[in-house]
Amino acid sequence: MAAGLSLTAANLAAFRARLNQLARRALKPDDLQPPLRLDAEVSLNDATLESLASLDQLRPTGQGNPPVQFFARHLTQQRAPQRMGVEKQHLKLWVTDGATTHEAVWWGAGKEPALPPRFDLAFAPQVNDYNGRRSVQLKVHDWRPGSQS
């Protein structure tokens, strides 16, 4: 639904202050999070260098053509996460579905608590070129405790 109104310039500051006051009272921080739009559910073995080369044909990405974002269910950590960055604000994970393992990087994870034993992961797959080695790396967008289905 849409609505319109007219204000005189003299009333704009009071209107803004009242609207912000009502929003602070009614909204919770979770209400202000942008929705996470995911393109498809995949298994980790779907994220290969070959499949990423195919996805590369969707480029260029940008505001009107966002990069693909996937999710995988029922993951665990293969080994303990590693904090990175000057302030240890990033997190490197090794996630597995039991058959395939990928390195995942959560930029700006901050002081997020440890992941539960089983979790679902939202991510964008990327090619990581490091020290002459090419591999699939998952850029973490979000996670939730493991689903039952």
DSSP file (Angstrom, degrees, kcal/mol; ACC not computed):
  #  RESIDUE AA STRUCTURE BP1 BP2  ACC     N-H-->O    O-->H-N    N-H-->O    O-->H-N    TCO  KAPPA ALPHA  PHI   PSI    X-CA   Y-CA   Z-CA
    1    1 A M              0   0    0      0, 0.0     2,-0.3     0, 0.0     0, 0.0   0.000 360.0 360.0 360.0 149.8    0.0    0.0    0.0
    2    2 A A        -     0   0    0      2,-0.0     2,-0.3     0, 0.0     0, 0.0  -0.903 360.0-176.6-123.9 154.1    1.1    3.5   -0.6
    3    3 A A        -     0   0    0     -2,-0.3     2,-0.3     2,-0.0     0, 0.0  -0.973   6.7-157.4-145.1 156.8    0.1    6.8    1.0
    4    4 A G        +     0   0    0     -2,-0.3     2,-0.3     2,-0.0    -2,-0.0  -0.910  10.4 175.1-133.1 161.8    0.9   10.4    0.5
    5    5 A L        -     0   0    0     -2,-0.3     2,-0.4     2,-0.0    -2,-0.0  -0.979  22.3-130.4-158.4 163.1    0.9   13.6    2.5
    6    6 A S        -     0   0    0     -2,-0.3     2,-0.3     2,-0.0    -2,-0.0  -0.965  23.7-179.9-121.5 138.2    1.8   17.2    2.3
    7    7 A L        -     0   0    0     -2,-0.4     2,-0.3     3,-0.0    -2,-0.0  -0.970  26.6-124.3-132.8 148.3    3.9   19.1    4.8
    8    8 A T    >>  -     0   0    0     -2,-0.3     3,-1.5     1,-0.1     4,-0.6  -0.649  32.8-114.0 -84.2 154.2    5.1   22.6    5.0
    9    9 A A  G >4 S+     0   0    0      1,-0.3     3,-0.8    -2,-0.3     4,-0.5   0.825 115.8  62.0 -57.1 -32.5    8.8   23.0    5.4
   10   10 A A  G 34 S+     0   0    0      1,-0.2     4,-0.3     2,-0.1    -1,-0.3   0.776 106.4  45.0 -66.3 -26.2    8.2   24.5    8.9
   11   11 A N  G <> S+     0   0    0     -3,-1.5     4,-2.3     1,-0.1    -1,-0.2   0.488  88.2  89.9 -95.6  -4.4    6.6   21.2   10.1
   12   12 A L  H <X S+     0   0    0     -3,-0.8     4,-2.7    -4,-0.6     5,-0.2   0.906  85.3  49.6 -63.3 -44.6    9.2   18.8    8.6
   13   13 A A  H  > S+     0   0    0     -4,-0.5     4,-2.4     1,-0.2    -1,-0.2   0.913 113.2  46.6 -62.7 -43.4   11.6   18.7   11.6
   14   14 A A  H  > S+     0   0    0     -4,-0.3     4,-2.4     2,-0.2    -1,-0.2   0.900 112.9  50.3 -65.8 -40.3    8.7   17.9   14.0
   15   15 A F  H  X S+     0   0    0     -4,-2.3     4,-2.6     2,-0.2    -2,-0.2   0.934 111.6  47.8 -62.4 -46.3    7.3   15.3   11.7
   16   16 A R  H  X S+     0   0    0     -4,-2.7     4,-2.5     1,-0.2     5,-0.2   0.916 111.9  49.8 -61.1 -45.0   10.7   13.6   11.4
   17   17 A A  H  X S+     0   0    0     -4,-2.4     4,-2.0     1,-0.2    -1,-0.2   0.917 113.3  45.5 -62.2 -44.1   11.3   13.7   15.1
   18   18 A R  H  X S+     0   0    0     -4,-2.4     4,-2.4     2,-0.2    -2,-0.2   0.908 112.5  50.8 -67.2 -42.0    7.9   12.1   15.9
   19   19 A L  H  X S+     0   0    0     -4,-2.6     4,-2.3     1,-0.2    -2,-0.2   0.916 111.6  47.9 -62.5 -43.4    8.2    9.5   13.2
   20   20 A N  H  X S+     0   0    0     -4,-2.5     4,-2.6     2,-0.2    -1,-0.2   0.885 109.9  53.1 -63.7 -38.8   11.6    8.5   14.5
   21   21 A Q  H  X S+     0   0    0     -4,-2.0     4,-1.5    -5,-0.2    -2,-0.2   0.923 111.0  45.9 -62.5 -44.9   10.2    8.3   18.0
   22   22 A L  H  X S+     0   0    0     -4,-2.4     4,-2.1     1,-0.2     5,-0.2   0.892 112.2  51.3 -65.4 -39.9    7.4    6.0   16.9
   23   23 A A  H  X S+     0   0    0     -4,-2.3     4,-2.9     1,-0.2    -2,-0.2   0.912 107.6  52.1 -64.4 -42.6    9.9    3.8   15.0
   24   24 A R  H  < S+     0   0    0     -4,-2.6    -1,-0.2     1,-0.2    -2,-0.2   0.858 113.6  45.5 -61.7 -34.2   12.2    3.5   18.0
   25   25 A R  H  < S+     0   0    0     -4,-1.5    -1,-0.2    -5,-0.2    -2,-0.2   0.861 122.5  33.7 -75.8 -37.0    9.3    2.4   20.1
   26   26 A A  H  < S+     0   0    0     -4,-2.1     2,-0.3    -5,-0.1    -2,-0.2   0.768 103.9  74.7 -95.3 -28.3    7.8   -0.1   17.6
   27   27 A L     <  -     0   0    0     -4,-2.9     3,-0.0    -5,-0.2     0, 0.0  -0.670  58.8-154.4 -97.8 142.8   10.8   -1.6   15.7
   28   28 A K    >>  -     0   0    0     -2,-0.3     3,-1.5     1,-0.1     4,-0.6  -0.733  36.0-106.0-101.9 158.3   13.3   -4.1   17.0
   29   29 A P  G >4 S+     0   0    0      0, 0.0     3,-1.4     0, 0.0     4,-0.2   0.858 120.8  58.8 -53.3 -36.8   16.8   -4.4   15.6
   30   30 A D  G >4 S+     0   0    0      1,-0.3     3,-1.2     2,-0.2    -3,-0.0   0.803  96.5  62.7 -64.1 -26.9   15.9   -7.5   13.6
   31   31 A D  G <4 S+     0   0    0     -3,-1.5    -1,-0.3     1,-0.2    -4,-0.0   0.719  99.5  55.6 -67.4 -19.8   13.2   -5.6   11.9
   32   32 A L  G << S+     0   0    0     -3,-1.4    -1,-0.2    -4,-0.6    -2,-0.2   0.357  81.0 107.8 -98.0   4.9   15.9   -3.3   10.3
   33   33 A Q  S <  S-     0   0    0     -3,-1.2     3,-0.1    -4,-0.2    -3,-0.0  -0.669  74.5-117.7 -83.0 135.0   17.9   -6.1    8.7
   34   34 A P        -     0   0    0      0, 0.0    -2,-0.1     0, 0.0    -1,-0.1  -0.399  38.0 -99.0 -67.5 149.1   17.6   -6.3    4.9
   35   35 A P        -     0   0    0      0, 0.0     2,-0.7     0, 0.0     0, 0.0  -0.370  30.2-126.5 -67.9 148.8   16.1   -9.6    3.6
   36   36 A L        -     0   0    0     -3,-0.1     2,-0.7    -2,-0.0    -3,-0.0  -0.872  21.8-158.0 -98.1 115.2   18.5  -12.2    2.4
   37   37 A R        -     0   0    0     -2,-0.7     2,-0.4    33,-0.0    32,-0.0  -0.848  10.2-170.2 -99.5 117.1   17.6  -13.3   -1.1
   38   38 A L        -     0   0    0     -2,-0.7    32,-0.2     1,-0.1     3,-0.1  -0.863  16.9-155.4-111.2 141.2   18.9  -16.7   -2.0
   39   39 A D        -     0   0    0     30,-3.7     2,-0.3    -2,-0.4    31,-0.2   0.850  66.6 -21.0 -84.6 -36.6   18.9  -18.1   -5.5
   40   40 A A  E     -a   70   0A   0     29,-0.8    31,-1.6     2,-0.0     2,-0.4  -0.990  56.8-105.7-167.3 157.5   18.9  -21.9   -4.8
   41   41 A E  E     +a   71   0A   0     -2,-0.3     2,-0.3    29,-0.2    31,-0.2  -0.806  45.3 174.4 -88.0 135.0   19.8  -24.7   -2.4
   42   42 A V        -     0   0    0     29,-2.6    31,-0.3    -2,-0.4     2,-0.3  -0.899  30.9-121.1-133.7 163.1   22.9  -26.5   -3.4
   43   43 A S    >   -     0   0    0     -2,-0.3     3,-2.0    29,-0.1     4,-0.5  -0.744  35.8-111.1 -97.1 158.3   25.1  -29.3   -2.0
   44   44 A L  G >  S+     0   0    0     -2,-0.3     3,-1.2     1,-0.3    57,-0.1   0.811 116.2  63.1 -62.0 -29.0   28.7  -28.4   -1.4
   45   45 A N  G 3  S+     0   0    0      1,-0.3    -1,-0.3    55,-0.1    56,-0.0   0.631  92.3  66.3 -73.5  -8.9   29.8  -30.7   -4.2
   46   46 A D  G <  S+     0   0    0     -3,-2.0     2,-1.4     1,-0.1    -1,-0.3   0.722  83.4  81.9 -75.8 -22.1   27.9  -28.5   -6.6
   47   47 A A    <   +     0   0    0     -3,-1.2     2,-0.3    -4,-0.5    -1,-0.1  -0.675  64.5 143.8 -88.7  90.2   30.4  -25.7   -5.9
   48   48 A T     >  -     0   0    0     -2,-1.4     4,-2.3     1,-0.1     5,-0.2  -0.780  65.7-108.1-120.8 165.6   33.3  -26.6   -8.2
   49   49 A L  H  > S+     0   0    0     -2,-0.3     4,-1.7     1,-0.2     5,-0.1   0.873 121.7  53.0 -60.6 -35.3   35.7  -24.5  -10.2
   50   50 A E  H  > S+     0   0    0      2,-0.2     4,-1.7     1,-0.2    -1,-0.2   0.920 108.9  47.0 -67.1 -43.9   33.9  -25.7  -13.3
   51   51 A S  H  > S+     0   0    0      1,-0.2     4,-2.3     2,-0.2    -2,-0.2   0.865 110.6  53.2 -67.7 -33.3   30.4  -24.6  -12.0
   52   52 A L  H  X S+     0   0    0     -4,-2.3     4,-1.5     2,-0.2    -1,-0.2   0.864 105.2  54.6 -67.9 -34.2   31.9  -21.2  -11.0
   53   53 A A  H  < S+     0   0    0     -4,-1.7     4,-0.4     2,-0.2    -1,-0.2   0.890 109.0  48.5 -64.1 -38.3   33.2  -20.8  -14.5
   54   54 A S  H >< S+     0   0    0     -4,-1.7     3,-1.5     1,-0.2    -2,-0.2   0.916 109.7  50.9 -65.9 -43.2   29.7  -21.4  -15.8
   55   55 A L  H >< S+     0   0    0     -4,-2.3     3,-2.2     1,-0.3    -1,-0.2   0.789  95.8  72.2 -64.1 -26.7   28.2  -18.9  -13.3
   56   56 A D  G >< S+     0   0    0     -4,-1.5     3,-1.5     1,-0.3    -1,-0.3   0.720  81.6  72.3 -62.3 -20.2   30.8  -16.4  -14.5
   57   57 A Q  G <  S+     0   0    0     -3,-1.5    -1,-0.3    -4,-0.4    -2,-0.2   0.656  84.3  68.4 -69.4 -14.2   28.8  -16.1  -17.7
   58   58 A L  G <  S+     0   0    0     -3,-2.2    -1,-0.3    -4,-0.2    -2,-0.2   0.529  90.0 148.3 -80.1  -6.1   26.2  -14.2  -15.7
   59   59 A R    <   +     0   0    0     -3,-1.5     2,-0.1    -4,-0.2     3,-0.0  -0.307  27.9  67.2 -70.7 158.6   28.6  -11.3  -15.3
   60   60 A P        -     0   0    0      0, 0.0     2,-0.3     0, 0.0    -3,-0.0   0.464  69.0-170.8 -80.5 148.5   28.8   -8.4  -15.1
   61   61 A T        +     0   0    0     -2,-0.1     2,-0.3     3,-0.0    -2,-0.1  -0.730  24.5 118.8-102.0 156.5   27.1   -8.2  -11.7
   62   62 A G  B >  S-G   65   0B   0      3,-1.8     3,-0.5    -2,-0.3     0, 0.0  -0.928  75.3 -34.0 176.4-156.5   26.0   -5.1  -10.0
   63   63 A Q  T 3  S+     0   0    0     -2,-0.3    -1,-0.0     1,-0.3    -2,-0.0   0.890 137.3  35.8 -58.9 -43.7   23.0   -3.3   -8.7
   64   64 A G  T 3  S+     0   0    0      1,-0.2    -1,-0.3    -3,-0.0    -3,-0.0   0.597 128.1  37.0 -85.9 -10.7   20.6   -4.6  -11.4
   65   65 A N  B <  S-G   62   0B   0     -3,-0.5    -3,-1.8     3,-0.0    -1,-0.2  -0.654  80.7-166.3-141.0  78.8   22.3   -8.0  -11.6
   66   66 A P        -     0   0    0      0, 0.0     3,-0.1     0, 0.0    -3,-0.1  -0.271  31.4 -96.4 -68.7 154.3   23.4   -9.2   -8.2
   67   67 A P        -     0   0    0      0, 0.0     2,-0.0     0, 0.0    -8,-0.0  -0.295  51.6 -89.5 -64.2 155.1   25.8  -12.1   -7.8
   68   68 A V        -     0   0    0    -13,-0.1     2,-0.4    57,-0.1   -30,-0.1  -0.347  40.4-162.1 -67.7 147.1   24.3  -15.5   -7.1
   69   69 A Q        -     0   0    0     55,-0.1   -30,-3.7    -3,-0.1   -29,-0.8  -0.999  10.8-178.4-134.1 129.7   23.7  -16.5   -3.5
   70   70 A F  E     -aB  40 123A   0     53,-3.2    53,-2.8    -2,-0.4     2,-0.3  -0.632  14.3-145.7-118.6 173.5   23.1  -20.1   -2.4
   71   71 A F  E     -aB  41 122A   0    -31,-1.6   -29,-2.6    51,-0.2     2,-0.4  -0.993   5.4-162.6-141.0 151.3   22.4  -22.0    0.7
   72   72 A A  E     - B   0 121A   0     49,-2.1    49,-2.6    -2,-0.3     3,-0.3  -0.981  14.2-142.4-130.5 142.7   23.4  -25.5    1.9
   73   73 A R  E     +     0   0A   0     -2,-0.4    47,-0.2   -31,-0.3    73,-0.1  -0.634  68.4  22.2-104.1 159.9   21.8  -27.4    4.7
   74   74 A H  E    S+     0   0A   0     -2,-0.2     2,-0.2     1,-0.2    46,-0.2   0.865  77.6 160.6  60.2  45.0   23.1  -29.8    7.4
   75   75 A L  E     - B   0 119A   0     44,-3.1    44,-2.1    -3,-0.3     2,-0.3  -0.587  19.2-171.5 -94.6 159.6   26.7  -28.6    7.5
   76   76 A T  E     -C   96   0A   0     20,-2.4    20,-2.7    -2,-0.2     2,-0.5  -0.871  32.2 -97.3-135.3 171.3   29.3  -29.0   10.2
   77   77 A Q  E     -C   95   0A   0     40,-0.3    18,-0.2    -2,-0.3     3,-0.1  -0.808  19.6-157.7 -93.6 132.2   32.7  -27.7   10.8
   78   78 A Q  E    S-     0   0A   0     16,-3.4     2,-0.3    -2,-0.5    -1,-0.1   0.850  78.4  -3.7 -75.0 -34.2   35.6  -29.9    9.7
   79   79 A R  E    S-C   94   0A   0     15,-0.7    15,-0.5    -3,-0.1    -1,-0.2  -0.927  97.6 -63.0-149.6 173.5   38.0  -28.1   12.0
   80   80 A A  E     -     0   0A   0     -2,-0.3    -2,-0.0     1,-0.1    -1,-0.0  -0.253  58.0-107.6 -62.7 143.0   38.0  -25.2   14.4
   81   81 A P  E     -     0   0A   0      0, 0.0     2,-0.4     0, 0.0    12,-0.2  -0.271  27.7-138.4 -67.8 159.6   37.5  -21.8   12.9
   82   82 A Q  E     -C   92   0A   0     10,-2.6    10,-3.2     2,-0.0     2,-0.3  -0.984   8.1-136.3-123.7 127.8   40.3  -19.3   12.6
   83   83 A R  E     -C   91   0A   0     -2,-0.4     2,-0.3     8,-0.2     8,-0.2  -0.609  27.3-174.9 -80.5 142.0   40.0  -15.6   13.4
   84   84 A M  E     +C   90   0A   0      6,-2.4     6,-2.1    -2,-0.3     5,-0.2  -0.872  32.1  56.1-133.0 165.6   41.7  -13.2   10.9
   85   85 A G  S >  S-     0   0    0     -2,-0.3     3,-1.4     3,-0.2    -2,-0.0   0.002  89.7 -74.9  95.8 159.4   42.3   -9.5   10.6
   86   86 A V  T 3  S+     0   0    0      1,-0.3    -1,-0.1     2,-0.1     0, 0.0   0.880 137.1  31.6 -57.4 -40.8   44.1   -7.0   12.8
   87   87 A E  T 3  S-     0   0    0     -3,-0.1    -1,-0.3     0, 0.0    -2,-0.1   0.210 113.7-113.5-102.5  14.8   41.2   -6.9   15.2
   88   88 A K  S <  S+     0   0    0     -3,-1.4    -3,-0.2     1,-0.1    -2,-0.1   0.870  71.9 141.7  56.1  39.1   40.3  -10.6   14.6
   89   89 A Q        +     0   0    0     -5,-0.2    21,-2.4    -6,-0.1    20,-0.7   0.530  49.2  67.2 -90.2  -7.6   37.0   -9.4   13.0
   90   90 A H  E     -C   84   0A   0     -6,-2.1    -6,-2.4    18,-0.2     2,-0.4  -0.779  68.2-148.5-112.8 158.3   36.9  -12.0   10.2
   91   91 A L  E     -CD  83 106A   0     15,-1.6    15,-3.1    -2,-0.3     2,-0.5  -0.989   3.4-158.2-133.4 128.2   36.4  -15.7   10.5
   92   92 A K  E     -CD  82 105A   0    -10,-3.2   -10,-2.6    -2,-0.4     2,-0.3  -0.910  20.6-178.2-104.1 130.1   37.7  -18.5    8.3
   93   93 A L  E     - D   0 104A   0     11,-3.4    11,-3.0    -2,-0.5     2,-0.5  -0.848  27.0-145.8-123.2 157.7   35.8  -21.8    8.5
   94   94 A W  E     -CD  79 103A   0    -15,-0.5   -16,-3.4    -2,-0.3   -15,-0.7  -0.935  29.8-170.9-122.4 105.0   36.1  -25.2    7.0
   95   95 A V  E     -CD  77 102A   0      7,-2.4     7,-2.4    -2,-0.5     2,-0.3  -0.739   5.9-178.2-104.0 145.7   32.6  -26.4    6.4
   96   96 A T  E     -CD  76 101A   0    -20,-2.7   -20,-2.4    -2,-0.3     5,-0.2  -0.980  32.4-159.1-141.0 151.3   31.6  -29.9    5.3
   97   97 A D        -     0   0    0      3,-1.6     4,-0.1    -2,-0.3    -1,-0.1   0.191  69.1 -93.3-106.4  11.4   28.4  -31.9    4.5
   98   98 A G  S    S+     0   0    0      2,-0.4     3,-0.1   -22,-0.1   -23,-0.0   0.049 122.0  47.8  99.7 -23.9   30.3  -35.1    5.2
   99   99 A A  S    S+     0   0    0      1,-0.3     2,-0.4     0, 0.0    -1,-0.0   0.725 114.0  32.1-113.8 -38.9   31.3  -35.6    1.6
  100  100 A T        -     0   0    0      2,-0.0    -3,-1.6     0, 0.0     2,-0.4  -0.947  62.6-161.3-125.8 142.9   32.7  -32.3    0.4
  101  101 A T  E     -D   96   0A   0     -2,-0.4     2,-0.4    -5,-0.2    -5,-0.2  -0.978   9.5-178.9-124.2 137.4   34.6  -29.6    2.4
  102  102 A H  E     -D   95   0A   0     -7,-2.4    -7,-2.4    -2,-0.4     2,-0.3  -0.979  30.1-117.0-131.5 148.1   35.1  -26.0    1.4
  103  103 A E  E     -De  94 137A   0     33,-0.7    35,-2.4    -2,-0.4     2,-0.4  -0.638  34.7-166.1 -74.7 139.1   36.9  -23.1    3.0
  104  104 A A  E     -De  93 138A   0    -11,-3.0   -11,-3.4    -2,-0.3     2,-0.5  -0.986   8.3-156.0-130.6 141.6   34.5  -20.3    3.9
  105  105 A V  E     -De  92 139A   0     33,-2.9    35,-2.4    -2,-0.4     2,-0.7  -0.973   3.0-163.1-121.9 129.9   35.3  -16.8    4.9
  106  106 A W  E >   -D   91   0A   0    -15,-3.1   -15,-1.6    -2,-0.5     3,-1.1  -0.851  15.6-156.4-112.7  93.2   32.9  -14.6    7.0
  107  107 A W  T 3  S+     0   0    0     -2,-0.7   -17,-0.2    33,-0.3    -2,-0.0  -0.496  77.3  10.4 -70.6 134.3   34.1  -11.0    6.5
  108  108 A G  T 3  S+     0   0    0     -2,-0.2    -1,-0.3     1,-0.1   -18,-0.2   0.813  76.1 149.8  69.4  30.9   33.1   -8.7    9.3
  109  109 A A    X   -     0   0    0     -3,-1.1     3,-1.4   -20,-0.7   -19,-0.2   0.740  29.7-174.9 -66.8 -21.4   31.9  -11.6   11.6
  110  110 A G  T 3   -     0   0    0    -21,-2.4    -1,-0.2     1,-0.2    -2,-0.1  -0.358  61.1 -27.0  62.0-137.6   32.9   -9.5   14.6
  111  111 A K  T 3  S+     0   0    0     -3,-0.1    -1,-0.2    -2,-0.1     3,-0.1  -0.075  86.1 161.0-102.1  32.4   32.5  -11.3   17.8
  112  112 A E    <   -     0   0    0     -3,-1.4     3,-0.1     1,-0.1    -3,-0.0  -0.192  44.1-107.1 -52.7 143.4   29.8  -13.6   16.6
  113  113 A P        -     0   0    0      0, 0.0    -1,-0.1     0, 0.0     0, 0.0  -0.217  46.3 -78.5 -68.7 166.3   29.4  -16.7   18.8
  114  114 A A        -     0   0    0      1,-0.1    -3,-0.0    -3,-0.1     0, 0.0  -0.262  52.9-101.9 -62.9 150.7   30.6  -20.1   17.6
  115  115 A L        -     0   0    0      1,-0.1    -1,-0.1    -3,-0.1     4,-0.1  -0.397  39.3-106.8 -70.5 151.4   28.4  -22.0   15.2
  116  116 A P        -     0   0    0      0, 0.0    -1,-0.1     0, 0.0    28,-0.0  -0.200  39.8 -93.8 -70.1 172.4   26.3  -24.8   16.5
  117  117 A P  S    S+     0   0    0      0, 0.0     2,-0.4     0, 0.0   -40,-0.3   0.883 114.7  27.7 -57.2 -39.9   27.2  -28.4   15.7
  118  118 A R  S    S+     0   0    0    -42,-0.1    28,-2.4    28,-0.1     2,-0.3  -0.976  78.8 160.0-123.6 138.6   24.9  -28.5   12.7
  119  119 A F  E     -BF  75 145A   0    -44,-2.1   -44,-3.1    -2,-0.4     2,-0.4  -0.980  36.7-124.2-152.5 161.4   23.9  -25.4   10.7
  120  120 A D  E     - F   0 144A   0     24,-2.5    24,-1.8    -2,-0.3     2,-0.4  -0.872  31.8-151.1-105.5 144.8   22.6  -24.1    7.4
  121  121 A L  E     -BF  72 143A   0    -49,-2.6   -49,-2.1    -2,-0.4     2,-0.5  -0.965  12.6-157.0-127.8 131.2   24.8  -21.6    5.5
  122  122 A A  E     +BF  71 142A   0     20,-2.9    19,-3.1    -2,-0.4    20,-1.4  -0.904  36.9 148.7-101.1 132.7   23.9  -18.8    3.1
  123  123 A F  E     -BF  70 140A   0    -53,-2.8   -53,-3.2    -2,-0.5    17,-0.2  -0.972  48.0-125.9-157.6 164.6   26.9  -17.9    0.8
  124  124 A A  E     - F   0 139A   0     15,-1.9    15,-2.9    -2,-0.3     2,-0.2  -0.994  35.5-130.7-115.6 124.1   28.2  -16.7   -2.5
  125  125 A P  E     + F   0 138A   0      0, 0.0     2,-0.3     0, 0.0    13,-0.2  -0.524  32.5 176.5 -76.3 142.9   30.7  -19.1   -4.1
  126  126 A Q  E     - F   0 137A   0     11,-2.8    11,-3.0    -2,-0.2     2,-0.5  -0.950  33.6-112.2-140.7 158.8   34.0  -17.5   -5.2
  127  127 A V  E     - F   0 136A   0     -2,-0.3     2,-0.6     9,-0.2     9,-0.2  -0.837  29.2-154.6 -91.2 129.7   37.3  -18.6   -6.8
  128  128 A N  E     - F   0 135A   0      7,-3.4     7,-1.8    -2,-0.5     2,-0.7  -0.928   8.2-170.1-107.5 115.9   40.2  -18.1   -4.4
  129  129 A D  E     + F   0 134A   0     -2,-0.6     2,-0.4     5,-0.2     5,-0.2  -0.919  23.2 153.8-103.8 110.1   43.6  -17.6   -6.1
  130  130 A Y  E >   - F   0 133A   0      3,-2.5     3,-1.8    -2,-0.7    -2,-0.1  -0.978  64.7 -13.5-144.5 126.8   46.3  -17.8   -3.4
  131  131 A N  T 3  S-     0   0    0     -2,-0.4     3,-0.1     1,-0.3    -1,-0.1   0.862 126.9 -53.7  52.2  41.5   49.9  -18.8   -3.7
  132  132 A G  T 3  S+     0   0    0      1,-0.2     2,-0.5     0, 0.0    -1,-0.3   0.564 114.8 116.3  75.2   7.9   49.4  -20.2   -7.1
  133  133 A R  E <   - F   0 130A   0     -3,-1.8    -3,-2.5     2,-0.0     2,-0.5  -0.939  50.4-156.0-113.8 129.7   46.5  -22.5   -5.9
  134  134 A R  E     + F   0 129A   0     -2,-0.5     2,-0.3    -5,-0.2    -5,-0.2  -0.886  26.5 152.8-104.0 131.8   42.9  -22.1   -7.2
  135  135 A S  E     - F   0 128A   0     -7,-1.8    -7,-3.4    -2,-0.5     2,-0.4  -0.963  46.9 -95.4-149.6 165.6   40.1  -23.3   -5.0
  136  136 A V  E     - F   0 127A   0     -2,-0.3   -33,-0.7    -9,-0.2     2,-0.4  -0.714  39.9-175.4 -83.8 133.4   36.5  -22.7   -4.3
  137  137 A Q  E     -eF 103 126A   0    -11,-3.0   -11,-2.8    -2,-0.4     2,-0.5  -0.988  17.7-137.7-129.4 140.9   35.8  -20.4   -1.3
  138  138 A L  E     -eF 104 125A   0    -35,-2.4   -33,-2.9    -2,-0.4     2,-0.8  -0.869   6.9-146.9-101.9 125.8   32.5  -19.6    0.1
  139  139 A K  E     -eF 105 124A   0    -15,-2.9   -15,-1.9    -2,-0.5     2,-0.2  -0.827  26.5-133.6 -90.1 110.9   31.7  -16.0    1.1
  140  140 A V  E     + F   0 123A   0    -35,-2.4   -33,-0.3    -2,-0.8   -17,-0.3  -0.437  33.7 169.5 -72.3 131.0   29.4  -16.3    4.1
  141  141 A H  E     -     0   0A   0    -19,-3.1     2,-0.3     1,-0.5   -18,-0.2   0.745  64.9 -33.8-103.3 -39.8   26.4  -14.2    4.2
  142  142 A D  E     - F   0 122A   0    -20,-1.4   -20,-2.9     2,-0.0    -1,-0.5  -0.974  50.9-152.1-169.9 171.4   24.5  -15.7    7.1
  143  143 A W  E     - F   0 121A   0     -2,-0.3   -22,-0.2   -22,-0.2   -24,-0.0  -0.949   3.6-166.6-148.4 165.5   23.8  -19.0    9.0
  144  144 A R  E     - F   0 120A   0    -24,-1.8   -24,-2.5    -2,-0.3     3,-0.1  -0.969  43.4 -78.0-148.2 158.9   21.1  -20.5   11.1
  145  145 A P  E    S- F   0 119A   0      0, 0.0   -26,-0.3     0, 0.0   -71,-0.0  -0.270  72.7 -75.2 -56.1 148.3   20.9  -23.6   13.3
  146  146 A G        -     0   0    0    -28,-2.4     2,-0.1   -71,-0.1   -28,-0.1  -0.106  50.1-127.7 -51.9 136.3   20.6  -26.8   11.3
  147  147 A S        -     0   0    0     -3,-0.1    -1,-0.1     1,-0.1   -73,-0.1  -0.387   5.2-133.5 -82.3 163.6   17.2  -27.4    9.9
  148  148 A Q              0   0    0      1,-0.2    -1,-0.1    -2,-0.1    -2,-0.1   0.614 360.0 360.0 -92.3 -14.9   15.3  -30.6   10.4
  149  149 A S              0   0    0      0, 0.0    -1,-0.2     0, 0.0   -76,-0.1   0.445 360.0 360.0-107.4 360.0   14.2  -31.1    6.7
